[in-house]
Amino acid sequence: MPKIHDLKILPTYFDDVAKGRKTFELRFDDRGYFEGDLLLLREWENGTYTGRRVVVKVTYILKGFDGLKDGWVILSIKRVKGGLK
């Protein structure tokens, strides 16, 4: 069963994800991400949520790669149209 991860994202990155230009997330793997999980990315600015959000699905996970610090992952993501239902 896929998990839903509620995460903060800065405005610059939020806009790029929302427009489909940014199709990856670099994250510390403290949540145990799996392919198929959903990320609820909520825009975070000046210490508070702005109210904007986007939902993406994890389609691939890169970890244990030379040049990538231990404990960190690169998540390939695809926007979910309609968000969470």
Secondary structure by P-SEA (a helix, b strand, c coil): cbbbbbbcccaaaaaaaaacccccccccccccccccbbbbbbbbccccccccbbbbbbcccccccccccccbbbbbbbbbccccc
